[in-house]
Amino acid sequence: MKALGGLANFAWGINKLEYGVEWKDSEEFAATLYRRGMPPVDIPSLTTANLDQVLTPLLKSNSMLPSSQANDQGRNLHFFVCTHGERDCRCGAVGVEVANALREELNRLKTPDGTVDGWSFKVGEVGHVGGHKFAANVLVYPEGHWYGNLRPSDIPSFVRDHLDRTSTSEGIPPSTLLRKHWRGSMHLSGEEQVRQYEMATKSDSASVTSSEPVSSFNPRGGDEVIITYTSHDGKAKHPVIAKIGESLMEVATRAQLEGIEGVCEGKLECATCHVYLSQNPLPAPVPKMFDEEEDMLEYALFRNEAESRLGCQIQVTKELAKWNQEGGVIRLPRY
């Protein structure tokens, strides 16, 4: 399909397909065939038995339309958001929020003819696409771009950049916002994606690694201490100014440390603030774990029975900061 310039999205359900086709003994899918510069084609029923019969006529007409016709017939934007909460709570929480934000924004911009600036649009929710730590993940067709780490507040600019065509089908989007969230393009090889990303970002400000503590919040009174987080591989240290009484989750998310999401905002409904507290040189001076935290840690990847805790349940204290400064390690998760 990629060789022919096409991308496909398959939608299926346990009992019925999206287009009302009953589930049968063999695999059967409803499909949408996307071709850049051409309108999408909905296929109500696609099976291994009818694959050639259905696709061959479509692929024979695969040649790209002239640009003047493409502007009229290819103005489609379909957004698919991973909301697979049973696979990972991050997708189920922030993914649903982003899907709803997309619908609200597109409906707000919609004109009486049902389009947005002449663009036809669709918002769908899909299952596992990989990379839960990048939730919310959004796939955009017919371009085939993947985006990650989107939040509802990003959506107005995200939609506008696509409508303005600052996102192109030929490579990495030039828009700063889109490039920040870009995870790749389905129609490009891995090597080509790396090459284009390096070209697009070569003029960006170089990131600076500093041993100085990061302060990214407005003081609200109270004592301040330094809490140093260690990367999952032990190679990087991240000193952050923290306030007594804050949770390790709040400190890490404010400093935007990789691996800490805090999707449920400390309500003990996920494990996205998972951290490791070393037992050497001494165990961390923190409260005993409650059953609710123990239960939620079952969802943490690469849990360590001796060291794993939820950052939302660990408050910053002077004792914890002293333990940290004297060699106690607060290690970030890999995912």
C-alpha positions in Angstrom: 0.0 0.0 0.0 2.8 2.5 0.8 4.4 1.8 -2.6 1.1 2.8 -4.2 0.8 6.0 -2.1 -2.0 4.7 0.1 -2.6 4.2 3.8 -5.4 2.2 5.4 -7.3 2.4 8.7 -9.2 -0.7 9.7 -12.1 -0.4 12.1 -13.7 -3.4 13.8 -15.8 -4.4 16.7 -16.5 -7.6 18.7 -20.0 -8.1 17.5 -20.5 -5.7 14.6 -18.3 -3.8 12.2 -18.6 -0.1 12.0 -20.7 -0.3 8.9 -23.2 -2.8 10.3 -21.7 -6.0 8.9 -22.2 -8.9 11.3 -19.2 -10.7 12.7 -18.5 -14.0 10.9 -16.3 -17.0 11.5 -13.5 -15.5 9.4 -11.9 -12.1 10.0 -13.9 -9.3 8.4 -13.2 -5.6 8.6 -14.7 -2.3 7.6 -11.9 -0.3 6.0 -11.2 3.2 4.9 -8.6 3.6 2.1 -6.7 6.9 2.2 -4.7 8.2 -0.7 -2.9 11.6 -0.4 -4.6 14.2 -2.6 -7.7 12.0 -3.1 -10.9 11.5 -1.1 -11.0 8.6 1.3 -12.9 5.5 0.2 -15.1 3.6 2.7 -15.1 -0.2 2.2 -18.0 -1.7 4.2 -16.6 -5.3 4.2 -13.1 -6.4 3.5 -12.0 -10.1 4.0 -9.1 -12.2 2.8 -11.6 -13.7 0.3 -12.6 -10.4 -1.4 -9.3 -8.5 -0.9 -8.2 -8.6 -4.5 -11.7 -8.1 -5.9 -12.3 -5.0 -3.8 -8.8 -3.4 -3.8 -7.6 -4.0 -7.3 -10.0 -1.5 -9.0 -9.2 1.1 -6.4 -5.4 0.7 -6.7 -5.6 0.8 -10.5 -7.0 4.3 -10.1 -4.3 5.3 -7.6 -2.6 8.0 -9.6 -2.6 11.3 -7.9 -5.1 13.9 -9.0 -3.9 17.2 -10.6 -3.4 19.8 -7.9 -6.5 21.8 -8.9 -8.7 18.7 -8.5 -6.9 17.6 -5.4 -7.8 20.8 -3.6 -11.5 20.0 -4.3 -11.5 16.3 -3.8 -8.7 15.8 -1.2 -9.7 18.2 1.5 -10.3 15.6 4.2 -8.9 15.5 7.7 -9.6 12.4 9.8 -8.2 12.3 13.4 -8.0 9.0 15.3 -7.2 9.1 19.0 -6.0 6.1 21.0 -8.5 5.8 23.9 -7.7 2.1 24.8 -8.1 2.5 28.6 -8.1 -1.3 29.2 -4.6 -1.5 27.7 -3.2 1.6 29.5 -5.0 4.1 31.8 -3.1 7.0 30.3 -4.8 6.4 26.9 -8.1 5.9 28.6 -7.9 9.1 30.6 -6.1 11.8 28.5 -6.9 10.1 25.2 -10.6 10.5 25.8 -10.1 14.1 26.9 -8.3 14.9 23.7 -10.8 13.1 21.5 -13.6 15.1 23.1 -11.6 18.3 22.7 -11.1 17.6 19.0 -14.9 17.1 18.5 -15.7 20.3 20.5 -13.2 22.4 18.5 -14.2 21.1 15.1 -17.9 21.5 15.9 -17.2 25.0 17.1 -15.5 25.9 13.8 -18.0 24.0 11.6 -19.9 26.1 9.1 -23.5 25.4 7.9 -22.4 23.2 5.1 -20.9 20.8 7.7 -17.2 21.5 6.9 -14.5 23.6 8.5 -13.1 26.1 6.0 -14.1 23.7 3.3 -12.5 20.7 5.0 -14.4 17.5 5.7 -13.5 16.1 9.1 -13.9 13.0 11.2 -12.8 12.2 14.8 -12.6 8.5 15.8 -11.3 6.5 18.7 -9.0 3.6 18.1 -7.3 0.9 20.1 -3.7 0.3 20.9 -1.3 2.1 18.6 1.9 1.8 20.8 3.7 4.2 23.0 1.4 4.6 26.0 3.8 7.1 27.6 3.1 9.4 24.7 -0.6 9.6 25.4 -2.6 11.2 24.0 -1.6 9.7 20.7 -3.4 11.1 17.6 -3.1 9.7 14.0 -4.0 12.1 11.2 -5.1 10.8 7.8 -4.7 11.0 4.8 -1.3 12.4 5.7 -0.3 9.5 7.9 1.3 11.6 10.6 1.4 10.4 14.2 1.5 12.8 17.2 2.0 12.2 20.9 1.8 13.9 24.3 -1.2 16.1 23.2 -3.4 17.7 25.8 -6.8 19.3 25.4 -5.2 22.8 25.6 -3.1 22.0 22.5 -6.1 21.2 20.3 -7.2 24.6 19.0 -3.7 25.3 17.6 -3.3 21.7 16.5 -6.5 21.9 14.5 -5.7 25.3 13.1 -2.2 24.3 11.9 -3.8 21.3 10.0 -6.5 23.5 8.4 -3.8 26.0 7.4 -1.9 23.1 5.8 1.3 23.9 7.8 1.3 20.1 8.1 2.2 18.5 4.8 2.1 15.0 3.5 5.6 15.0 2.3 7.5 15.2 5.5 7.8 16.5 9.1 5.4 19.3 9.8 7.1 22.8 9.8 4.7 24.1 12.5 6.5 24.4 15.8 3.6 22.9 17.7 3.2 20.0 15.4 6.9 19.3 15.3 7.0 19.3 19.1 4.4 16.5 19.2 5.4 14.7 15.9 6.1 10.9 16.4 6.6 10.0 12.7 4.9 9.5 9.4 3.6 6.2 8.1 4.7 6.8 4.5 8.3 7.6 5.4 11.1 5.1 6.2 12.7 5.3 9.6 15.9 6.7 8.1 14.0 9.3 6.2 12.1 10.4 9.3 15.3 10.8 11.3 16.9 12.8 8.4 13.9 15.1 8.0 13.6 15.6 11.8 17.3 16.6 12.1 16.9 19.0 9.2 13.7 20.6 10.6 15.2 21.0 14.1 18.7 22.1 13.3 17.8 25.7 13.7 15.9 25.1 17.0 17.6 26.3 20.2 19.9 23.6 21.5 18.8 22.1 24.8 21.2 22.8 27.6 22.0 20.3 30.3 22.6 22.1 33.6 23.5 20.9 37.1 21.7 23.8 38.5 18.3 23.1 40.1 15.2 24.0 38.0 12.6 26.2 39.5 9.4 26.4 37.4 6.7 27.5 39.9 5.6 30.6 41.8 6.4 30.3 45.5 3.4 30.1 47.7 5.2 30.4 51.0 6.9 27.6 53.0 10.3 26.0 53.0 12.1 25.0 49.9 14.5 22.1 49.4 16.4 20.5 46.5 15.1 17.1 45.3 17.3 15.3 42.8 15.7 12.8 40.4 17.9 10.2 38.6 17.1 9.0 35.1 16.0 5.4 34.6 19.4 4.4 33.4 21.3 6.3 36.1 23.1 8.5 33.6 21.4 11.9 34.3 20.6 13.8 37.5 17.7 16.3 37.6 17.9 18.6 40.7 14.6 20.5 41.2 13.5 23.0 43.7 10.6 21.6 45.7 8.4 22.8 48.5 7.8 21.0 51.8 4.5 19.2 51.6 4.4 18.8 47.8 4.3 15.3 46.4 7.1 13.8 44.3 4.6 13.6 41.4 3.8 17.3 41.6 7.5 18.3 41.7 8.4 16.0 38.7 5.4 17.0 36.5 6.0 20.7 37.1 9.6 20.2 36.0 8.4 18.1 33.0 10.6 15.2 33.9 10.3 12.3 31.4 8.5 9.2 32.7 6.2 11.0 35.2 2.7 11.8 33.8 0.4 12.0 36.8 -2.7 11.4 34.6 -5.1 11.1 37.5 -3.6 14.0 39.4 -2.9 12.1 42.5 -6.3 10.4 43.0 -4.8 6.9 43.1 -6.5 6.0 39.8 -3.4 5.2 37.8 0.3 4.3 38.1 1.7 7.1 35.9 3.7 8.7 38.7 5.6 5.5 39.5 9.1 6.1 40.9 11.8 4.0 42.5 13.2 4.8 46.0 16.5 3.1 46.6 17.1 1.1 49.8 20.8 2.2 50.0 22.5 3.6 51.9 19.3 3.6 54.0 15.6 3.1 53.2 13.8 6.3 52.3 12.1 8.1 55.3 8.6 7.8 53.8 5.3 6.5 55.2 4.3 2.9 54.9 2.3 2.0 51.7 -1.4 1.7 52.0 -3.4 -1.1 50.3 -4.8 1.4 47.7 -1.3 2.3 46.5 -0.3 -1.4 46.5 -3.2 -2.2 44.3 -2.5 0.5 41.8 1.2 -0.4 41.6 0.0 -3.6 39.9 -0.4 -1.4 36.8 3.2 -0.1 36.9 5.6 -1.4 34.3 8.8 -3.0 35.6 7.7 -2.8 39.2 10.3 -3.5 41.8 8.8 -4.9 45.0 11.4 -3.3 47.2 11.7 0.1 45.6 8.5 1.0 43.6 6.2 3.7 45.0 3.7 6.1 43.6 5.1 9.6 43.6 1.7 11.1 44.4 1.8 9.4 47.8 5.2 10.6 48.8 5.4 14.0 50.3 8.5 16.2 50.2 10.0 16.5 53.7 13.2 17.9 55.1 14.1 14.3 56.1 13.5 13.0 52.5 15.6 15.8 51.0 18.4 15.1 53.5 18.2 11.3 52.6 18.3 12.3 48.9 21.3 14.6 49.3 23.2 11.9 51.3 23.0 9.3 48.6 19.4 8.1 48.5 18.2 7.8 44.9 14.8 8.8 43.5 14.8 7.0 40.1 12.5 7.8 37.3 10.8 5.0 35.4 11.7 4.1 31.8 8.0 4.2 30.8 
